[in-house]
Amino acid sequence: MRTLTTCLLTAFVFGACESTDPNLSPSLVPAETFDAMMRNYQTNGRPDVIQLAAGTYLTRGSSAWTLAAGDSIVGAGMKRTVIRRMDTKARAVINGWTPAGNNQARIADLTIDANAKLAGKEAACGIIGLNWTNCTVERVQVIRLGSYVPKESESFGIMLSCSTDCAIRNCVVERNVAGYVSAFTISGRNTAISNSRADFSWVPGWDTRLQAFCLAGAADCGGSSNLSIINNRTSNARFAVFCDTGKRIDGITIAGNRCLLRTHQNAFAQGIRLVGGLQYTNVKMNGNFFRIVE
């Protein structure tokens, strides 16, 4: 795998390259420039580590490109490297419902701005990984999630769906700008969320479905097994651990989580809500702390 620190069209800073256009700040890269670079990596036929310097990268996100198999995106740190959604048609900032899947991808050390107030037909999301294997999301912050669209469009922070041998760790989802948010979601096999945090805000009129750590049965990929939610934190969520798919999950570990939950009006909070209890087998819970306030 090659590691790249990239300078595109000699106009912006990606690592050590100098800006040659005095009218463009190296810390703000427009969508047409950033997306063109990402499409090139998508189609070049080899795995790359795309290293982004500190700055803000505007993007059309899943409307313009997907992360190619084996490619990784690594920033200069949370709040230093920011990728911001700028297209109402983009379901997610990174990827989306792309059935081709991914293998050995890594997303790390950056902030994803879902920019949910830029509303479209579907709620804005951060990362959606479908059919991912041996992939890692770590030290990623996701901000400005929320659903402004009717009915059932859910705003996901980091979702790995039908994933196998994957990990989400040391990540943060915070600063939501509306309701109906699921901060972290996993389904598939041998996949875990650990040492991560979901902090919510809520104002009257927002949807009260604020879910921190979600599981899914993933019936479309043969069900889920061995899913773990370990040593995480949340504040002001309605549900700490949540699943309502009603599909079979064999093997769940929920351990060491500390959660401050909030009841909103008549929407009562609950630490662990697994709907359809007969569908869950080999469930282990220990060392969790849940506190509910109004």
Secondary structure, DSSP 8 states (H G I E B T S, - for coil): -EEEE---TTTS-SSS-----TTS-TTEE-HHHHHHHHHHHHHSSS-EEEE--SEEEEE-GGGT----TT-EEE-SSTTTEEEEE--TT-SEEEE-S-TT-EES-EEEEEEEE--TTS--SS-BEEEEEESEES-EEEEEEEE--B--SSTT--EEEEEEEEEES-EEES-EEE--SSS-EEEEEEEEEEEEEES-EEE----TTS---EEEEEEE--GGGT-EEEEEEES-EEEEESEEEEE-S---EEEEEEES-EEEEE-BTTB--EEEEESSGGGEEEEEEES-EEEEE-
